[in-house]
């Protein structure tokens, strides 16, 4: 059955009335901070693998590429100079490495060719041959080097370098066939309109191979993504709320309330991921932003875990079992803080690892520090777990009258380290919780009734008729009390003792207050003495009979009873 809420359901709101812009600014700052943090890890993380032609023969034979001298007229040197000139914006000089057709603009073709290569191939010059004649084992003939293939409507078209000798010397340049296809390849780029209309300074590459205009677009994209994430979060939580209100448990309501921020953040990341193709990113830039978005998803998951701990901890504090247990009320926040610190440490390590930072040394340091901390805080941890065991098992509570080992008194406090007991002499005994969990605890407060037990020692001269009268009188006096537990009242003869007839009396009274029981015990003992007197008997004194007879004479008949 659907449960009825004690309070009127709150109206779902897509955005707060006055603070939505504050949240937008914070979301933008957080997302952009993650991007900058990941960008600063560029020197620590290895570069992305380029889509390049097969390695030269020196690399294939296991020779270190850096140990092989690079000829100035090699494919590697030519492509390296071309990329350096393009990165500096000197496209007119970079056109020297193109076999430019007549009446064509070499600088414009160099700029477009660089854009096409970065978008589709992302070449690494270090993978090309350092020899003047290039790679002679690629079956392309002498003086020809293929860099890769560009996808088109008609299939894959090759990008090739050819060796040419000019007045300046020999160099490798892009072939005429390759240069003639550059306008067609450039026309198929997604960001062609932006490249044709933006100022040249904004088209220069920045950190992590993101163009400057792309860096400027990221904050705007983050803000738009946050708005889209807020819409997605609103719709998803509204759908989930329809399901949650039909359940009997309130835990799902608490967890649903904890998903607001993390779900909005995750929705923003998904929206940004969907919009990334519109930026026309290069391969390393695309890999970099995918890395940042994956780290953001880690943040969303751990953020939800932290908020869930707060929500569940608040629910536990309001539970009836915890509300009446001071030890549990102090234990729940501590366990919550320990869980949050653990999740935070794991989350930071996961995010830093995803962003490219080396975390192996950090994990090793945490392991060594954890061992040292465990050894130094061994007793503290033992007492902490002892308090957890006491809080779960609850063998005693504050205010209980208990007997622990040889200590008898009232429990005053149960802390995270120790438990304090006020003895009958008004002294305070402190017992560590780690030791307390291993001791035998006898709780007098847990009794549902209290027992009266004594032995009435009657004189040996008591007759059977007097004994029956005393027994019936004692039992009648006990059963007449209003708090007697009538199921079992014991008044029975145990047997003859050394100097008395022992009568066992045992009864239970339905009270938990020891002060009230002392009054009952006082009244009952007086009633038992009255029953003994009314039955014609009396309590016996401890006596011993000694027979004294002279040696060689007959044993006297008279007996003397001497007190022991």
N, C-alpha and C positions, 0 to 999 in steps of 0.2 A: 504494500500500500504506500502511496506517496505520503511522506511525512509532512507535518505542518511545522513551519518555521516559527520560532517565538517572536521574531521581528518581521516587519514588513519587508519584502524583498526590495533591494535597492535597484534603482533604474540604471540599466547599463548605459554607459557613456563612452562615446568613441574617443573624445579628447577632453581633458580637464578644461574647465572654463577659463582659467587665467594663467595656467602654467604650461600650456602645450608648447609654447615657444621656448621655454626654459628646457624642457625635455628634448626638443629638437636640437637646441644648441649643444646640450650634453651628448646626445647621440652622435652628432656630427663630430664633436671633439674627440669622443672615444674612438669612433671608426677611423678618423684621420690619424689619431695617435697610433693605432695598431698598424696602419699603413707605414707611417714613418719608422716605427720600431722594426718592422720587417725590412724596410729599406736599409736601415742601418746594419742589418745582419748580412748584407750582401757580400762583405769581405770575408765573413766567416763561413758562409755556405758555398758549396761548389757551384760553378757556373752550369747552366742547363746544357744538356747535350745538344749540339747543333745537328740539324739534318744536313749532312755534308756527304760528299762523294767518298768512296772507299779511301782509306788511308794510303799514303805513299808507301813505296817499297821499303824505305828505311824503317818506318813504323811497323810494317807487317813482318819484317825480319827481326823485330825485337830491339832495334837500335833506338836510343833515346833521341827524340826529335830535337831537343835543345842542343845535343852534342853535334848534330849535323850542321855544317855551315850553310847559311842561306845565301844563295847567289842573288845579286841585285837584279838580274834579269830572269828570275824564276817566277812561276805562277804565284807562289806564296808572297814574295816581295811585291809583285804588281798589285795583287788584290788587297794587300795590307795598305799600300799607299792610296789606292782608290778609296777605301773605307775611311782612312784618316782625313783625306781631303773633303769627303762628303760630310763627315761629322763636324768639320770646321766650317762648313757652309761654302766652301770654295768649289762650286760645281763646275765653273769654267775651267779650272785647272784639272779637275777630275775627269773632264771630257777627253783628256789626252789618252785615257785608257779605254776609249770607245772607238770603234770603227764607224765614225759618224757618216751617214749618207749625205750626198750633196744637198745643199739648201736646207739642212736641218739644224736645229739649235742643239749644240752639243751639251751646253750647261743644263738645258731643260731635260734632255734625254738622260743625262747622268743623274739628275735629281729623281726622275721617275723610275729609273732602273734601280736606284738604291731603295726606293720605297717598295718596289715589287720584290726585290731580293729579301728585304727584312720581313716582309709580310708572309712570304711563302717558303723561303729556304732557310733564312738566318744562318748564313755561312760563317765558318770560323776559318780564317786564313791559315791558321797553324796546321790544319789538316791537309793542306795542299802540298805539292811536291816542292822541295827547296832547290831542285836541280834546274839548271838553265833550260834543258830540253823537256822538262816536265816529267810526267809519269809515262814511261815508254811501254808499260805493260797493260795499258787499258784498252788495247785493240782499236784505238781511234787514229792511229797514225802519228807521225812525228809533228810536233808543233801544235797539237790540239789537246785541250784539257776540258773535260765536261764537269761543271759544278753541280748540276742537278736538273730537275725538270719542273716546269710550271704547269699547273692544271688549267686547261682551257675547255671550251665547248667541244672542240674536236679531238681532245685527248691531251696527253702530256707532251709539252714542247721543251726541247733541251736548252740549257744555258751553257754556252761554251766560251772558253778563252782560246785565242790563237796567238802564235808568236809572230811578231812583226819587227822588222829592222827599219828604223828611221834615222834621221840625221842626229837625233839625240842618243842613239844607241838602240839596242834590242830591248824589247819589253813585251809582256803579254797583255793583250787587250781583248775586250769583248768582241766577238765576231760580228760581221755585218748582218748575218741572219738573226742573231740574237738582238741586236740593236733595233732592227726594223720591226721586231715583234713587241718592243717595249710599249708603244702607245696602246696596243690592244690589251696587253696585260694590265697596264695602269688603269684603263677604262673599267676594268672589272673589280677594282678595289672598293670596299665598302665605304671607306672614308675619303673617296676621291674629291667629293665636293668641298670638304673641309680643307684638304690639301691645296685645292686651287684657290680658295678664298681667304685662308688665314695668313697672317703675316709670316714671313719666313722664320722669324725668331721663335715663333711658337711651334714650329715644326722640327726644331732641333731636339735631339734625344737628351733626356735628363737621367736621374738615378734610376737604376733597374730597367733601363731601356724604355722607359715611358716618355713619350714626347711631352714637351712643356704644356701644350694645350690639354693633353690627357691628365696631367697632374692638376691643372686648374679645373678640369671637369669632374674629378673624383669627389671633391666636397659637395658639389651640386648633386652628383649622383647619390652620394650618401644621404643627403637630406631627402631627396625624392624617394629613395629606398626606404628610409625610416617612415615616411608617410604611407607608402604602400604596405610596409610591415604592420603599421598600426591598423590599417583597414583589414588586412588578413587576420591579425590577432583578434580584432573585434568580432569578425564573422565566425571564426573558429571557436572562440570562447562562448559566443552566443549559442552555437550549435551544441557544444559540450554541456552547457548549462541546462539545456532541455533534458539531457540524459541524466545529469547529476541530481537534479531535484527529484527524480523518481526513485532514488535509492534511499535506504534507511540510514546508512552511515553518513556521518558528517565529515569524515576524513577526506572524501573526494571533493567536498566543497572547499576545504582548506587548501588542498593541493591545486585546485583550479584557480583560486585566488592568487597562488604563488606563481602561476604561469604568465601573469600579465606582462611584466617587463621582459623576461626571457623569450616569450613567444613573439613579442613585437620585434625584438632584436633578431631572432632567427628568421622571421618573415622579411625583415629588411635585407638580410644577407641573401636570401633567395631572390628577392627582387633585383638586387645588384648583380647577382650571378646571371640572371636572365638578360640584363641590359649590357653586359660586358661585350658581347659581339658587336654592338653598335659603335664601340670605340675603335675598332680595327687595331687591336693590340698586336704587337710583335710576339713571337714565341716566348722569349724570356719574360716579357712583361705579363703575358697571359698566365704563365706558370707562377709568377710572383703573386699576382692578385688571387689566383686560385689557392695559393698557399695561405694568403691572408684570410680569405673567406673560410677556409677549413679551420684555421685557428679561431676565427670568430664563432664558428659553430661549437667548438670546444668551450669557448667562453659562455655561450648561451646555455649549454648543458650544465656546466658547473655553477653558473648563476642560478639556474633552477634548483640545483641540489642545495645550495646555500639557503635560498628562500624556503625550500621545503623543510629544512631543519628548523628554521625559525617558526614556521607555521605549526609543525608537529610538536615542537617544544612548548609553544603557547597552549596548544590543545591538551597536552599532558599536564601542564600546570593547572588547568581548569578542571581536570578530571576529579571526581569525588575521592578516589583512592589516593591521589597525590595531594589534594587540598588538605587532607587531614593527617598527612605524614610530613613533618618538617624535614626529615632526612631526604625524602624523595624530592621535596621542593628545592632543596639545595643541590641535589645530585643532578636533576634534569638540566639546569643551565650549564653546569660544568661539563656534562657529557655532550651537550650541544656545542659548547665552545671547542671541545676537543675534536668533535666531528667536523666542525667548520674549518678549523686550522688544518686538519688532515686533507680535507677536500681542496682547500686553497693551495696547499703545497703541491698536491698532485696536479691541480689545474694549471698552476704557474709552470710547472715542469713540462706538462703536455703542450701548452701554448708556445713556450720558448723552443721546444723541440720542433714543433710544426713550423715556426718562423725561421728555422735554420740555425739557431744557436746551439753550440755543443753543450749538452746537459749531462754527459756521462760523468764528468768530474764532479758536477753538482750532486748527482745521485750518490756517487761514492762518498762525498763529504757528508751527506745526510746520513748515510749508513754508519759511518764511523762516529759521527756525532750522536746518533741514536744509541749505539752501543755504550758510549761513554756516559750518556745521560741515564741509560738504564742501570748501569753499575753504580752511578753516584746516587741515584734516587730509588734504589732498590726497596728500602723500607717504606718510602713514601708511596711508591706504586703498590706495594703490598697492602698498605693501609687503605689506599684508594679502592683497590679491588675488594678489600674486606668490607668497606662501606657500601660498595655496589651489591655484594652478596647479602648484606644485612638489609639493604633497601629492597631487594627483590624478595628475599625469604621472609622478612619482617618478624623475626623471633621476639622482638621487644620494640616498644615505642616509648616516646617521651611520656612520663607520668606513671609507667608501669612499676610495680613493686616486684623486684626480681632477686634471685640469688645466682650469682656467677662465681663459680669456684667457691671461695670462702667469703665472698663479699655479698652482704645482704643490704639492700637499700632501694631507693627510688631513682629511676632514670631521669636525669635532668636535661641532658642534651645528647644528640647523636650528630656528630660532625663528620667531615670528610676524612679526618685523620683519626679521631678517637671518640670515645663515648664516656660521659661523666655520670657517676652514680653517687647520690647523696645517701650516706649510711644512716643507721639509727642513732649514731653518736654525732650526727650533723657534720661529719667529715666528708670530703669529696674524693672519690677514687676515680682516677682516669685510666682507662684501658684502651690501648691501641686497637683499632678496628681489625687489623690483620690478625692479631692474637685473639680478639674477641670472637672472630668467626670460627675459631677452632675449639673454643671452650664450650662446656655444657651450661646452657642457660635455662634456669628454672623460673618461670613467670608465675607469680602468685595472682597477678591481676587477671590472667586468663581463666581463672577458676569460675565455673558457673554456680558453685555452691561451696560452702566451707564445712569442714569436718570437725566435730567435737568427739574426742577420744580420751578416755581415762579408764583407770582400773580402781574399783572400790574394794579395799581389803577389809573384809568382815572378820570378826573374832571367830576362833574355832568353835566356840560354844554355841554358835548360831544353829538353831534347829532347822530341819527341812521346811517346816511350816513358815518359820520366820524368813527363810531364804526365798520361798515363793512369794511371800508378801512384799519383801523388798524389791524383788524383780518386777512384779506387777506394778508397784508404786512408781518405780523409776521409769518404766516404759510409758505409763500413763502420764507422768509429768512431761516426758519428752514429746509425746504426741499431742499434748494440749497446747504446745506453742504454735502460734499462727504461721511461722516461717519454716516449720519442720518439713523436711522432704519425706513424705509418708511411705515411700516405696520400700525403704529399708531402715528400720530402727532396731538396733542390736543391743539387748541387755541379757547376757548369758554368763553362766558360771564357767570359768576357765578350768578351775580345779583347785585342790587344796595346796596352799603354799607352805613355807616353813613355819610361819606363825599366823596364817590367816587363810580365809576362803576368798579367792580372788574372783571378782565379778567384773566382766568386761562390759563397758558402755561405749557405744559408737553410734553416732547419728550425724546427719547432714542438714544444714540450714541454708535456705535459698536466699543468700545474700552475697554480694561481692565486696561490700564495704567492710574492711577489717575492723574499723572502730565499732561499727554496729555489731560485728561478730563478738568482739570482746564483751560487750554488754550482755549479749545473749548467753555467752559462755558463763559469765558471772551468775546470771539468774538461774541457769540450768544446774550449775554445781550446787547452789543453795537448795534448789528443789530436790536434787538427788540426796543431799544430807538429810533433808526433812523426810524423804521416803525411807531412808535407812532407820531413822528414829521411829517413824510411824510403824515400821515392820517389826519393832522390838529388838533390833540388833544395834550394834555400834561398830565403829571402825577399830581395827585391831592395832595394837602397838607391836612393833617388831620385837619379839621375845625369843628366848632360847631356853629349853629345859635341860638342866644338868643334874644327873644322878650321881651322888657321892656315897660311896660304901667303903667302910674300913676293910683293910686286907684281912682275909680269913673270916670275916663275919658275914652274916646273912645280909642281903641287900635290904635296906629299909623300905618300908611301904610308902612312907611320906615322901612327897616330891616338892622340891623347891623350884619356883619359877624365877629365874634371875633375868633382869633386863640385859639385853646384849649391849 
